[in-house]
Amino acid sequence: TQLLEQSPQFLSIQEGENLTVYCNSSSVFSSLQWYRQEPGEGPVLLVTVVTGGEVKKLKRLTFQFGDARKDSSLHITAAQPGDTGLYLCAGADNFNKFYFGSGTKLNVKP
Amino acid sequence: NAGVMQNPRHLVRRRGQEARLRCSPMKGHSHVYWYRQLPEEGLKFMVYLQKENIIDESGMPKERFSAEFPKEGPSILRIQQVVRGDSAAYFCASSPLRGSYNEQFFGPGTRLTVL
């Protein structure tokens, strides 16, 4: 079983603050995805990282894949209320199966 | 290019009835995955299918649940004799067949309520 642990589970911050969400595993993944899910909707793919050590930026969001392809982080700069949601990481194995973390529920207060 | 489509978006069933959830993958995607999500929780894997083939059903209960992805038409998740504990959001995701890496795209989900 390839477990992905996400931390923190809950995060409540003020608008303008920075935050980092972590996704850790003892298993190696061929790729790792980050999603954001809003209430009543399906998860929306934010980014896929593939190469160990890879860093991708999406406006105020920075995603990093660990050198060993076992862990990843999501950093949000100057958070806004629109960033509120459930953030999910998912690792893909070599057999096209995906393993999801339990999610980080982010609340950004205006 | 239309995204993953699921219908119905909301489904209400009484205990003992059958629920049929449909998923049309993105164009060109040959892999379909079904997940279940309870309120305030993450996604729980149920089953992974390719056209006419179940690849991995390790997350699906052995009784009352079945899934198919026929050569033509949408993937179907079928729940027979529903019970209150089946109430949840069911999400379908599709994925293209890539050589180097893979990623999933999700539909909007079907919210099943069992009365």
Interface residues (C-beta under 8 A of the other chain):
Chain A: S30 S31 Q33 Y35 G40 E41 G42 P43 V44 L45 T48 V50 L88 A90 A92 F95 N96 K97 F98 Y99 F100 G101 S102 G103 K105
Chain B: V4 Q6 H31 Y33 Y35 E40 E41 G42 L43 F45 Y48 I55 D56 F91 A93 S95 L97 S100 Y101 N102 E103 Q104 F105 F106 G107 P108 G109 R111
